[in-house]
Each structure stands twice: as C-alpha cells, then as structure tokens.
Amino acid sequence: MDLPVVWTLFSLAVFLPICGTVWSAESETAAPGRQVVETIELPASTSTWFHKQHGLGLLGEPRPVDESKTETVRYWLYLPLHYEQAAAADGAPLFLFLHGLGECGNKPEDIVNVKVHGPPKLLDKPEFQKHWPCVTVSPQCKNGFAWSSAQLLLLLDAIEKRYKINKKRIYVSGISMGGFGTWMMLQAAPHRFAAAAPICGGAKEEWAPNLVDIPIWTFHGDKDVPVPCKLSETIVNAVRKAGGRKIILTVYEDVGHDAWTQTYDNQLLYDWMFAQ
C-alpha cells in the first residue's frame, strides 16, 4: 500500500472530527466505572479576568471563542457503572463540573489538579461510584483565563454526539471560579440544564430574568473573604424578584471559602439535583 494511503488511514483512525472539533490521540479509552482523560481541539477561549466588574468582583465575563485558532482542551471523563443500560434506554444523565482558580493548568500533567475537589475526586471512590448515575465531564481551564461558556457549550455538544446522553437531564456545578462559570453557563443556555449547583460564586443581576425557570441550589460560606457571600445573596434575590421560585440559597455559618467540601459530601444535593 502506498505511504500516502497508509498515512491517510492512520490519520482517520487517530482523529475523529465532530462538529468542527477533533478528538486527539491523547484520549484514553473510556469504560463504565473508569475515570479517564480525554482531549479535544476546540476554538480558542478568549475569556479572561475582569476584577471588580460592576462592583461585584465578577470573575470572568462571557466572551465569544476565537474561531480563527484552536486549542487542546483536556478533561476527565467518567462513565457511570450502569452506562450501557442507560444508553440503551433514554441515555445517561450528564454532569459538568467546573473547578476553581487553583486547579487551572496548561500542561498535560496539570490535569491531575482537577481531581483535588468535588466529583472528580469522589469518583475515584468505589462507594461513591455505586450511586452516581451521570456521565461526568470535568474540564480544565487554562492558566490566566476564566471559564468560557461558549467553549464549554461546544464541549457539551461534542460529548452528546460521542456518548448516549439524556438531553433532558444535564446538570452543572462548580466551585469559586467554577461557581461563576456555572452561573455563566445558565445565562448562556438557560434551557439546556435540568438543574445547577453554583458554589461560592456570583452573577450579574441583569441575568436574573433568564434564570427564573431553572432549579438552582447555590451554596456559600458566610465568612468567605475571596468571594463574599453577598455575591450569592445578590443574584438569588434578583432571581426571586424576577419571579423565580426554584432557587435555593444555603449559607454555612462560620465557613470561609471552602463551601464545597460539605456540599459535595451531602447526599441531599444529589437527591434534589437528579430528581429534576
């Protein structure tokens, strides 16, 4: 066989284009009960930091992706133990987890940072896996950047094409910078998510009318210094003023910035979320 033909076949085997994206040969093989790293080429993020935006200290601003260039996005991918059964029925639920500022990274080995907190950490525990129904996507944000809702929506599009997903049961949650990212995702695509759990984040009050119909349970520590609890209180009050009746705020007494450990350790959160 001619060398150009061999190279063409090899290229087709290594790269699978999906909606303008490219799955990379770095990706591992996913299997139920196994959390692996996958990579994908997506249009580049342009979302950067905006400190003290609108007096809220909003970490990040929704901005379009740069379609003129691509970048490698790495993420942990977990298929639930009963993925095959769910796929054969209505599809599996999908859970998107957004980490905080401290877990950003640019190098392939930096992806381990994403497992420091939240579901990516818990999913390495067999006892947690037993009751976890979701295909779980935990991407990594680049150093010096904020979460890009535009890029993350493209990632979700690709995941929905690659795996059997129940599009009526898509959930999003994140911590700190990922809490802000969670609010941004809801603003960008309010009808895409069945429920959300932003933790120690914040959002613009003007987003409130778009959020009134989404079940949201948000969490914050009353002693949080980096991200004051007022940010969660402000957006919750704005959503309620706009007519929202599906939003809950839990404020932990005498808790600082780490509002996520006890939140993700609480089965009540998952019972509420997966009932939506």
N, C-alpha and C positions, 0 to 999 in steps of 0.2 A: 504494500500500500504506500502511496506517495507520502512524503513527510508532511506536506501541507494538509492532506486529508486527515492524517493521524492527529495533527495539531488541532484541527477544527473539531474533531470528535472529542478530543481531550478537553477543549475549551467548553464545549457544550455540556460535558459531564461535570465540570467544575463550577460553572456559573449558570444559574437559572434565573433569567430575568422575570421579574414580577412587577407589573405596573410601573415600569421605568426604573425599578430597583434591581440590585444584583446581590444575590446571596453568595457569600465568599467561601472559599475552600477552607478558611479557618474554622468554620462552623463545625461543631461536634454533632454526633448523632443523638437526637432526642428519643427518649423512650419513657413510657409511664413510670413514675416514681423516681426519675432521674433528672437532676437539675444540671443543665449543660450551658456552655457559652455558645451563642450564635452571633454571627456578624452579618451586616448588610450594608450596602452602599446606598446612601440617601442624599438628596440635595442638602447642601451645607446649611447649618444653622447660622443665623445672624443675631440670635437673642443674647443680649449682653446685659450688664448690670445697670440699674438706674436707682441710685440711692436717694432716699427722701423724696421719691416721686409722689406728687400730690400730697406731701406731708405725711404719707403713710409708711415711708421706708420700703416701698414695694420692691421686692427682689426680682427684677426681671420684667420685661414688657413684651407682650405678644408681637412678634415681628415675622414677616414672611421669610421663607427659606431662599437661599441663593441657588436658583436653578442652573446657573452657569458652571457650577462645580459640585462635586460630590465629596462625601467624607465617609469613613468607616464608622458605623455605629455598632458598638458591642453591647450585648445584653445577656442576662441569664434567662433561660427558657426552661420552664418546668411543665411537664405533662402530668396530670393527676393519675392516681393509681387506676381509676376506672375510666380513663380517657377513651379507650376503644368502645366501651359500652355507650358512653355519652355521645361519641362521634356517630355511632350507628343510629342514635335516636335524634334528638334535636340539636346536637352539638354540645360541646363543653362550655361552661362559663369562662370568661376571660377576665383576669385581674391584672391591672397595670400598676406597678409600684414605682414611685419616683423618690429617689434618695435625696439626702441633704447636701449642703455645700462641701462638707468634709469628705465626701465619698467620690468627688469628681476625679477624673483621670484621663490621660491621653495614651498611655502605653498599654499594650495587650495585657501585661501582668497586673495593671491597675484595676482590672475588673473585679478582683477579689474584694476591693473596698466596698462594693455594693452589698456584700453579704454581712456587713458589720451590724446592720439593724433590720428590723422588720421581717416581712415574709421571706425574703431570700435567705436570711439567717435561719429562720424557723423551719424552712422546708428541707433543711439537712437533717431534721429530726424525724425518725420514723413515726413517732407518736403523733406529730403534727400532720404528717402526710396522710394519715388514716382518715382524717375528717376534712381534708382540703379538696374541694371539687373543681378548682379552677386551673386552666392553662394560665400560667403566670409569667409575665414579661417584666423584667427588671433591668431597664437600660442604664447606661452610664452617660452622664453629661460631661462635656469637655471642660478642662480647667479654664477658668476665666470667663465662662459662659453661664447663662441661665437656661432653664428648660425652654425648649421651643415647642409650643403646642402644634405648630404647623408640621414640624418634622415628626413629632410623636404620632400625629394622626396618620401620616404616611406609613409609619412603622406598624400601626394597628391595621391599616389596610392590607399590608403585606402578610401579617400574621393570620388575618382572617382568610386569606387566599391559600396559605400553606397548611393550615390546620382547620379541623372541623369545629367552628365556633358558633355558639348560640348568640346571635347578634342582639337578642333581647336581654342578655344577661352579661353586660360588660361593666366592670367596676374599676374605679380608680382611687388610689390613695397615695399620700406622700407625706414626708416629714420635712419641716423647716423650708428650705428652698423647694423641696418637693411638695410641701403644703401649698406654697404659692403656685407651683406648677399644676397642682390638682385643680385649684380654682381657675387657672387659665384654660385648662382643658375643658372644664364645664362651660366656660364662657365661649370657647371656640366651637364646641359641638354639644350644645345642651341636650339634644335629643338622642345622643349616642350612648349615654351612660344610664344604667339602671339605678345606680347609687354611687355615692362618693364619701370618702372619709379624709378630709384635709386635716393635718395635724400641725399645730403651731405655725400656721401660715397666715395669709391675708389676701384681700382682693379689693378692687375698686368698687365703690358704692354704686357707680353707674352701671355695673354689670348686673345688679340685682334683678331687674325685670326678666332677664334671660334665665335666671336660676330658680324661679318660683316653683317650677313643676318637678324639680329633681330631689329625690330623697337624699339629704346630706346630713351626716353626723360629724361635726367638727370638734376638735379637742385642743385644749391649751392649758398650760400651767400659769397660775396667777402670779408667779414670781419670775416669769420669763423675761430676761433682760435683752438678749439679742433680737427677739421678735416679741414685742409686748403683746399681752393678751388682748389689749384694746383692738388690735387688728382683726381678730376673730369676732369680737363683740360687735365691731362696726359693720362688718359685712352681714352678719347674722341679723342684726337689727334692720339693715337695709332690705334684706330679702323678705323679712316679715312685714315691713312697711309696704313693700311692693305686692303683698298678697300671698307670700309663700307660707305654707303650713306644714311643709315636710322637712323642715330644717331643725336640727337639734344642736345645742352647744353644751359640751361638758367642760367645766373649768375645774382643774385639780388644785386643791388648796396646798399651799406651801411647796409647790413644784416649780422648778425652773424650766430650762429649755427642753429638757428630756420629758416630753409628754407622750412619747411614742412607746416606750417600753411597756408600761402598764396598759396602754391602749391595745397594742397588738397581742398582749397576753390575755386579753379579755374575750372569752368566747361569745359574750353578748354582742360584741361588734359584728362578728361573723354571722351569728344567727339573724341579726337585724339586716345586714347587708344582703345576704344570699336569699332572704325572703322577698327582696324587691325584684 
